[in-house]
Amino acid sequence: MLTRWTLIVVMSALLLAATENAMSADPKPAVSRAALTGEVVGKPITDVPVPDRKGEDWPCFLGSLGTGVCNETNWLKSWPVEGLKTAWSMRVGTGYSAPSVVGNRLVVFHRPRGNEDIVDCLRADNGEPLWQFKYATEYEDRYAYNNGPRCTPLLTKTRVFTFNPEGKLFCLDLVTGKQIWARDCGKDFRIPDDENFFGVGCTPILEGNLLIVLVGGQPNSGVVAFNAETGDTVWQSVGKKTWDGVETGGSIKPKYEWTGTESIYSYSSPIAATIHGRRHLLCLMRQGLVSVDPKDGSENFKFWFRPKERESVNAARPVVIGDKIFLSAAYKAGSALLQVAPSGKDAKVLWQDARNMLNHWSTTIHVDGHLYGFSGRHENEGELRCLNLKAGDVIWQTTGYEGDISKLTQSPVTGEIKDGTGKTIPFPLLGRGSKIQIGDRFLILGERGTLALAKVNAKEYEELGRMSVTGIKYPAWAAPVLSRGRVYLRSETHLVCLDLAE
């Protein structure tokens, strides 16, 4: 007899066995700019055909809008019984970063065995290698998670930006892979190591000609704007001047006392938005949310939002809904909905709840007054939930399997799961999954590789199909990517392209 907990424990044991066998802005730039170089391997292939289909680029973390929403329309609204067809797949090194796509070029950032990070550029339609860039890395995860990149590549029509767990920031030419510039943020800024739990994990964003990076430098270089063309520091902001003496609501102390050794950055990527006609750069830092003016880094407002536990992170991106901002984190932090004042210089709390939605790393998606997101710190706690935006009430929640788990059987050798009729089925639980929205559907990836299609439905969880994907196994923590009717999935071992086009 299987239970929700034993099912996960058994799968974890099988995975282990398989693994064993195989503030004010500070305009002053950093004192130094450490040398940092990599190299292109072999001769790049620069002649690439234009895309063979109409559709959208997916150039950065959570797509062109930064929200996980795709506006393509030419995709299968229902799936064949046998599932989606695999267009191509390839083995990759470790990492939690998703691929990015511009035109017919796809860039994936990973770390094969050894002490090198790899940036691979491939043809998006068939996976053909175009160029490879590599450089040395010594990063080791202190909690025994993988040592690969966490940050998704950021692409423009001509450039590739990558940011590794050590804080090595590279700008490359998209066509050739040639290095344009680099910054070793771990050396150029004073970044404390005490709370650097999983390395650097905030994907940079572009705001005009500024590359915005959550560097996490002490005392006031939590957020740094670099000139995207040269890599020069333009402004630095957020840190001691932001958080020292701020009321914490009793989460740690009545007022926070700055030590100079705490981490400033989090694992939540920033997002820029226009609210009441004012441009805001919204950064969910280790201590909470701060809004700064992207032009010069001057602060607009801040909101303390940090779990009580020391060993905790903020990892889900802020969600902007008109003049409102939704925040969520695991580790008993829960969620909060803020409303930005017309002046843009303050925000009030509309509601805050420690139990309704606890995003670990997967960002919630808002649709028509409802919030859809994965909640739970641990896999056995993972649920997809729907909240009412107005009050934060939970409308429905699901593990992804509504049947009787005790009637399922599991092979102790392969981990294959069969239902009561003896039919092999995909892993039933979604865990701490991820998702993207395409029209009135969610494309959902469970953390053990189950790919599901569900209708956007505020009344109940309505699944339309699911499948297993060869090569996509636990931990499948990178969100799906969709571009021109092709779905790209990434695990610690494989990059897989599925055909979703009609």
URDA-V708340 format. One record per residue. RES is the residue in one letter. SS is DSSP state (H for helix, E for strand, C for the rest). PSI is psi in degrees with one decimal (999 if undefined). Layout:
res;ss;psi
RES;SS;PSI
RES;SS;PSI
This chain:
res;ss;psi
M;C;131.7
L;C;144.6
T;C;168.5
R;H;-39.7
W;H;-47.4
T;H;-31.9
L;H;-43.4
I;H;-39.4
V;H;-44.1
V;H;-45.0
M;H;-36.6
S;H;-38.6
A;H;-40.5
L;H;-40.5
L;H;-42.0
L;H;-41.0
A;H;-41.6
A;H;-38.4
T;H;-39.5
E;H;-34.5
N;H;-53.3
A;C;999
M;C;178.9
S;C;152.6
A;C;141.2
D;E;106.2
P;C;-7.4
K;C;128.2
P;C;167.9
A;C;150.3
V;C;-37.6
S;C;166.2
R;C;97.5
A;C;146.4
A;C;139.6
L;C;120.8
T;C;155.2
G;C;-167.5
E;E;149.4
V;E;134.5
V;E;120.5
G;C;-164.7
K;C;123.5
P;C;147.9
I;C;112.9
T;C;-17.1
D;C;101.6
V;C;129.3
P;C;154.9
V;C;161.3
P;C;143.1
D;C;-0.2
R;C;155.6
K;C;157.9
G;C;-164.6
E;C;151.1
D;C;157.9
W;E;77.6
P;C;-4.0
C;C;-179.5
F;C;124.5
L;C;25.7
G;C;-179.6
S;C;-27.2
L;C;-12.7
G;C;16.5
T;C;-6.3
G;C;14.3
V;E;130.1
C;E;137.9
N;C;13.0
E;C;151.8
T;C;-18.1
N;C;69.0
W;E;158.2
L;C;122.1
K;C;-18.7
S;C;153.9
W;C;148.6
P;C;158.9
V;C;-38.3
E;C;-3.7
G;C;-177.5
L;C;150.4
K;E;136.4
T;E;120.1
A;E;-44.1
W;E;162.6
S;E;159.3
M;E;154.7
R;E;141.2
V;C;169.0
G;C;-172.3
T;E;165.4
G;E;161.5
Y;C;7.7
S;C;143.0
A;C;157.5
P;C;164.5
S;E;151.6
V;E;130.5
V;E;122.5
G;C;-129.4
N;C;23.4
R;E;130.9
L;E;136.9
V;E;128.5
V;E;139.6
F;E;120.9
H;E;174.3
R;E;102.9
P;C;179.1
R;C;138.2
G;C;-170.6
N;C;50.4
E;E;135.6
D;E;142.8
I;E;132.7
V;E;113.6
D;E;132.5
C;E;127.8
L;E;160.4
R;E;129.4
A;C;-28.7
D;C;-31.9
N;C;-0.3
G;C;7.1
E;C;130.3
P;E;137.5
L;E;-46.5
W;E;163.1
Q;E;135.1
F;E;138.4
K;E;156.1
Y;E;164.2
A;E;145.1
T;C;147.9
E;C;14.0
Y;C;135.0
E;C;126.5
D;C;127.6
R;C;-12.9
Y;C;15.1
A;C;18.6
Y;C;176.0
N;C;161.6
N;C;7.9
G;C;177.8
P;E;147.2
R;C;-25.4
C;C;136.4
T;C;139.1
P;C;143.4
L;E;121.5
L;E;144.9
T;C;-171.8
K;C;-19.1
T;C;-11.5
R;E;157.5
V;E;127.3
F;E;129.6
T;E;153.5
F;E;117.3
N;C;173.9
P;C;-20.6
E;C;-5.8
G;C;20.7
K;E;118.1
L;E;121.1
F;E;144.0
C;E;121.5
L;E;161.0
D;E;127.8
L;C;-34.3
V;C;-39.0
T;C;-19.0
G;C;-0.2
K;C;139.0
Q;E;129.0
I;E;-50.4
W;E;168.9
A;E;152.3
R;E;132.0
D;E;88.1
C;H;-28.4
G;H;-23.2
K;H;-33.1
D;H;-20.7
F;C;157.2
R;E;99.5
I;C;111.7
P;C;147.2
D;C;-10.7
D;C;-41.6
E;C;22.6
N;C;73.2
F;C;-48.0
F;C;25.3
G;C;-172.5
V;C;133.3
G;C;11.8
C;C;115.6
T;C;129.9
P;C;161.8
I;E;161.0
L;E;134.8
E;E;96.7
G;C;-127.6
N;C;15.5
L;E;130.6
L;E;113.9
I;E;123.2
V;E;131.2
L;C;87.1
V;C;-42.0
G;C;27.7
G;E;142.0
Q;E;149.0
P;C;-20.9
N;C;42.2
S;E;38.6
G;C;-41.0
V;E;131.0
V;E;135.6
A;E;123.9
F;E;147.7
N;E;119.9
A;C;-22.7
E;C;-30.6
T;C;-21.5
G;C;1.6
D;C;146.6
T;E;128.4
V;E;-49.3
W;E;160.6
Q;E;143.0
S;E;162.6
V;C;124.5
G;C;-126.9
K;H;-43.7
K;H;-20.9
T;H;-46.3
W;H;-17.1
D;C;121.7
G;C;3.4
V;C;140.1
E;E;133.2
T;C;-1.1
G;C;19.7
G;C;8.0
S;C;-32.3
I;C;-63.4
K;C;159.7
P;C;-39.1
K;E;138.5
Y;C;134.6
E;C;115.3
W;C;133.7
T;C;-25.9
G;C;-4.5
T;C;-4.5
E;C;156.5
S;C;147.3
I;C;-41.7
Y;C;165.6
S;C;-154.2
Y;C;16.0
S;C;124.6
S;C;141.9
P;C;164.3
I;E;143.7
A;E;141.1
A;E;153.1
T;E;120.5
I;E;125.1
H;C;37.4
G;C;-0.1
R;E;137.5
R;E;129.0
H;E;134.6
L;E;110.8
L;E;119.0
C;E;116.1
L;E;98.8
M;C;-176.2
R;C;-38.9
Q;C;-25.1
G;E;-166.3
L;E;136.4
V;E;137.4
S;E;128.6
V;E;157.7
D;C;119.7
P;C;-18.1
K;C;-41.0
D;C;-1.0
G;C;3.1
S;C;144.0
E;E;141.3
N;E;-54.3
F;E;170.0
K;E;158.9
F;E;118.7
W;E;122.8
F;C;90.6
R;C;136.2
P;C;155.0
K;C;-31.0
E;C;139.1
R;C;-48.8
E;C;78.9
S;C;164.3
V;C;154.9
N;C;124.4
A;C;-27.2
A;C;144.0
R;C;145.2
P;C;144.7
V;E;122.1
V;E;126.0
I;E;93.7
G;C;-119.2
D;C;16.7
K;E;152.4
I;E;124.6
F;E;131.8
L;E;146.3
S;E;147.2
A;E;156.7
A;C;-155.2
Y;C;35.6
K;C;13.9
A;C;-41.2
G;E;-135.2
S;E;166.3
A;E;148.8
L;E;121.3
L;E;154.4
Q;E;125.1
V;E;133.5
A;C;152.5
P;C;-28.9
S;C;-20.6
G;C;3.5
K;C;6.0
D;C;163.0
A;E;139.4
K;E;154.8
V;E;121.1
L;E;-40.1
W;E;157.2
Q;E;133.2
D;E;127.7
A;C;-5.2
R;C;-13.5
N;C;-39.1
M;C;120.9
L;C;79.6
N;C;126.6
H;C;-59.6
W;C;-19.5
S;C;126.3
T;C;135.0
T;C;149.0
I;E;133.5
H;E;131.5
V;E;115.8
D;C;53.2
G;C;12.4
H;E;149.0
L;E;127.1
Y;E;121.0
G;E;162.1
F;E;133.6
S;E;139.6
G;C;134.6
R;C;-43.8
H;C;160.0
E;H;-41.5
N;H;-11.9
E;H;-6.2
G;C;129.9
E;E;144.7
L;E;128.3
R;E;154.0
C;E;124.7
L;E;151.5
N;E;125.0
L;C;-40.0
K;C;-43.8
A;C;-14.2
G;C;13.1
D;C;143.6
V;E;121.2
I;E;-46.0
W;E;162.5
Q;E;148.0
T;E;147.1
T;C;-10.6
G;C;-8.5
Y;C;116.1
E;C;-1.6
G;C;-171.6
D;C;105.7
I;H;-29.6
S;H;-17.5
K;H;-2.7
L;C;150.1
T;E;154.5
Q;E;133.7
S;C;127.6
P;C;-11.0
V;C;-51.0
T;C;-19.5
G;C;0.6
E;C;137.7
I;E;135.6
K;E;146.4
D;C;-172.1
G;C;-19.4
T;C;-1.9
G;C;5.8
K;C;132.8
T;E;132.9
I;E;159.1
P;C;161.8
F;C;128.0
P;C;-29.4
L;C;141.4
L;C;-21.4
G;C;-140.3
R;C;72.0
G;C;-171.7
S;E;166.8
K;E;160.7
I;E;160.5
Q;E;131.2
I;E;106.7
G;C;-127.8
D;C;28.9
R;E;153.9
F;E;132.9
L;E;115.0
I;E;135.6
L;E;112.9
G;C;155.4
E;C;-8.0
R;C;19.0
G;C;2.4
T;E;124.7
L;E;125.5
A;E;150.9
L;E;124.1
A;E;148.7
K;E;142.7
V;C;108.3
N;C;114.9
A;C;-9.5
K;C;-34.1
E;C;163.8
Y;C;121.0
E;E;97.7
E;E;138.8
L;E;-14.5
G;E;157.6
R;E;159.1
M;E;159.9
S;E;151.0
V;C;119.1
T;C;126.9
G;C;-15.1
I;C;99.9
K;C;175.5
Y;C;136.7
P;C;112.3
A;C;82.5
W;C;-8.7
A;C;135.0
A;C;151.6
P;C;153.9
V;E;136.2
L;E;125.0
S;E;122.2
R;C;43.7
G;C;8.7
R;E;133.1
V;E;130.1
Y;E;126.3
L;E;146.1
R;E;133.7
S;C;-167.2
E;C;-9.0
T;C;-22.5
H;E;151.2
L;E;123.7
V;E;136.1
C;E;122.0
L;E;147.6
D;E;115.3
L;C;2.7
A;E;147.8
E;C;999
